[in-house]
């Protein structure tokens, strides 16, 4: 008999798996829920079934007994740790992972304290000398009130953390190189001149942004994906008094929650096992601009820490007690409307009002139709140089379709559409035959709807049919009552029902 007691919410997924196997098994399982507490006890009469379940879970599972010897270790855990199952099973934990000690090993620590550890970052070296980074939840295993071992559920973030830290290191190196130069270069690619538009609202927006760029106030930019938010933000930076300072951009949705804090604020040596002194993006952006894209995806708890930095300009590295003052301008962006983000509680209200000192809404392409052909002609000219072609432009049918199409991907979608057409075009003009497959289907559907709409009789018949159907549904098929709703005689309704079948 083997018992696990935990209040950790992720075990609900394991229980679901267990119940699924139970339905196809002759073994008996007992589930006991105690009062209103989130405590689940699983009593399992078959170690084979338990092993099959734990091997099927897509997270690393590592179980040790009270002596620190591994008694269960699934294949996912072995993959995370760069080990073979035989190298770990039955072996002492500290022999297999020599960089760990009784104080730094989360498995040994929970057995000593009898207290669970949730979402703890751990860095260690395996017996082959490989550096491993995981996020662990570690729980004591108790039977009849006595601790008999510990179980660890681990997620592997080694590669992602390595890539993230490499990016930070690269940005740090670039910043040092820029300081050596007489003229400081921010590393941005775009200015307001790259934001091409003939739409009066967008032109006014550009002019307003140029005037406000000199301000030190934080900025909020929102608009749909593909409408040019980063280009607009880089334009603000290059128009500002910080133009020679660093421009650091970070998409908040691209980094897991457990790593985003250390990427933004840096780490202090000893903050967790294997942690080193490393500056965060705030420190790297000192004297310049930090662009936080998709801010609404940042965890609420981390937003509170960001708010403190906005208030006093002091950053504290993860695990450190000392604060570092940084002079950074924050520009945040979202691809949804801020009001919607507030309603869904994706962004703290106090943070939003602190950031929303200056705000800009970039129009989607469908709301500035004059830009569709202007940008399309620009992209054709640009790709002519790239592909060494001499295509004159778009035929009339393509222009008409572009006017009707909604462009959900905005300018980015338009650019990629023109790029595809330029690759496949063999004539002097881009034609409907050169459209990508999805847009060809969209054009065909639009043509069908357009042809259908020209038939007045067919549309009137469809409308009559819909209204009669709705009236009959509301009256449960009672023709007399349906005729009253439609305000026509009963005989007329019966005649129309027969005619329209």
Buried (B, 14 or more C-beta within 10 A) or exposed (E): EBEBBBEBEEBEEBBEBBEEBBEEEEEEBEEEEEEEEEEBEBEBEBEEBBEEBBEBBEBBBBBBBEEBBBBBBBBBBBEBBBBEEEBBBEBEBBEBBEBBEEEBBBBBBBBBEEEBBBEBBBBBBBBEEEBBBBBBBBBBBBEEEEBBBBBBBBBBBBEBBEEBBEBBEEBBEBBEEBEEEEEBEBBBEBBBEEBBBEBEEBEEBBEEBBEBBEBEEBBBBBBBBBBBBBBBBBBBBBBBEBBBBBBBBBBBBEBBBBBBBBBBBBBBEEBBBBBEEBBBBBBBBBBBBBBBBBBBBBBEEBBEBBBEBBEEBEBBBBBBEEBBEBEBBBBBBBBBEBEEBBEEEBBBEEBBEBBBEBBBBBBBBBBBEEBBBBBBBBBBEBBBEEEEBEBEBBBEBBBBBBEEBEBEBBBBBBBBBBBBBBEEBEEEBBBBBBBBEEBBEBBEEBBEEEEEEEEEEEEEBEEBBEBBEEBBEEBEEEBEBBBBBBEBEEEEBEEBBEEEE
